[in-house]
């Protein structure tokens, strides 16, 4: 059974560390919603679903 996780604000200190922690677990699908298109380096970040947007646009 896999868990879906949406992370908002991944560019900050807490968000970036949260992304690193979540992708280490095999059964967690990580999705990111952020204002900037950030490229994560390394093999571990290949399966992240990254969406660019801003909540203030609504």
DAKAQUI-V188901 format. One record per residue. N is the residue number from 0. RES is the residue in one letter. D_LAST is the distance of its C-alpha to the last C-alpha in whole Angstrom. Layout:
n = (N N)
res = (RES RES)
d_last = (D_LAST D_LAST)
This chain:
n = (0 1 2 3 4 5 6 7 8 9 10 11 12 13 14 15 16 17 18 19 20 21 22 23 24 25 26 27 28 29 30 31 32 33 34 35 36 37 38 39 40 41 42 43 44 45 46 47 48 49 50 51 52 53 54 55 56 57)
res = (X X X X X X X X X X X X X X X X X X X X X X X X X X X X X X X X X X X X X X X X X X X X X X X X X X X X X X X X X X)
d_last = (34 31 28 24 22 19 19 16 17 20 21 22 26 25 22 25 28 26 25 29 30 28 29 33 33 34 32 29 26 24 20 18 14 14 13 17 19 22 25 27 31 33 34 32 29 29 28 24 21 19 16 14 10 8 6 5 4 0)
